[in-house]
Amino acid sequence: MENQKHKYLLLDRRIVETKCGVKLELGNVQKDEANPLFGEDKPWEVRFDNLYPNVIYDRDEKLYKCWYSPFIVSSPEENTPVEKRKTIKFTEAGLYPREMAVCYAISENGIEWIKPDIGIYEFKGSTENNIVYRLRTGANEDGVHGAGVFKDERDPDASRRYKMFFVNAQQIMSVSFSADGIHWSDPILCENIQAIGDTHNNALWDSECEKYIGITRLWNTENHDKHIRLVGHTESRDFINWTKAKIVFDGDNPDKQIYSMPVFRYAGLYLGLISILDDKKDLVYCELAYSKDTITWNRICPGQELIPLGKRTSYDCGCIYAASNPICVDDEIRIYYAGSNGRHTDWRNGSFCLARLRKDGFAGYKADSNGTITTKPVKCSSEHLAISADVSEGGSIAILISDEKENVIQTSETIISDASDKTVMRIGKFNGQMIRLRFELNRAKLYSFSFIG
């Protein structure tokens, strides 16, 4: 995900000084017409469950790559014929043995996906499958759980180019390395983390503190009536030696717990795609959060779905788990996700899906008629001011720049159409100075502003 140091997302409350007649709203997500992009169509894809997908666009190979984690062994599905599932509860079907593995898929356009025969791991007598990581322990629940995978361009060691962050069957956080994302090293145990990690574990390099950040799961077990899922945070300088995980995010309602949270860098912030488990309805949906440092998190429009659940009986009506690493393509953001057509603890079929957002469109301030947003003083750092915004027919945006004494020193022409990083003012004469920006919105929604040039 791009790192734009001179872009400011309006969803960051630290940048807004005053506002009037505007309301912060989540972006308008559009699910792809081709959804679901792929489903449980291989003999070893017994149950996609939460899938925990990780997607990158490899610019070197001009290829979309996805690592996902199905159960390749799942006792309920294998021992309960489809026709009997209406009379037997999933939770009473005998969950074990189960085994989760990591599988691999590729695409040239991000829509049509191929599951290549890798030929590494045997499944029921054949290596003609796309399994790229499998751990056998002989326990009731084998495997590698909730693997987060990313390509680390900054590591000079080519054998560590791809990194995996996961928990093993003994609930010990672990890592693995790969030169190609396909052939992986033996697991390295990271016992110092001390996290159960039964979620989508994900990791990334933090260029601000020059450390790897790991996001995992901790549990609050003090209330024995309902154990509470918590977001854990751990750090490492070498991806092997990690700190003990600490709680950084616990939601605000034990009936709506944070199940997983893939984290990524965007425009100088860290954004989290939260999967919220509605414990009473047994449904999972996606919300949005942000942080300046991966430690202190703020929810954006709590209770509102960024990726909404589908209509009843649809492919994603029961659970949605966002993938890590949204992809920027031209003027849109692609958020891949796992969807399923059943409740969290019920029979369900899973699939791999795609949702789209306009550029910078995670959330923005909207004015139905006339509204204003005034920023705190910011340093002008380039020649031009650009914005990303949606303007309804007949709507408009005007911008006033003031100095630190709040004297208006420049005004823009009226903007009457949608903009994605569109240059709207030449402001080079203020380069290096502290300025305030006042946005006057009429039937418009503003997502970001940038200093570019």
Order of alpha helices (4+ residues) and beta strands (2+ residues): beta-beta-beta-beta-beta-beta-beta-beta-alpha-beta-beta-beta-beta-beta-beta-beta-beta-beta-beta-beta-beta-beta-beta-beta-beta-beta-beta-beta-beta-beta-beta-beta-beta-beta-beta
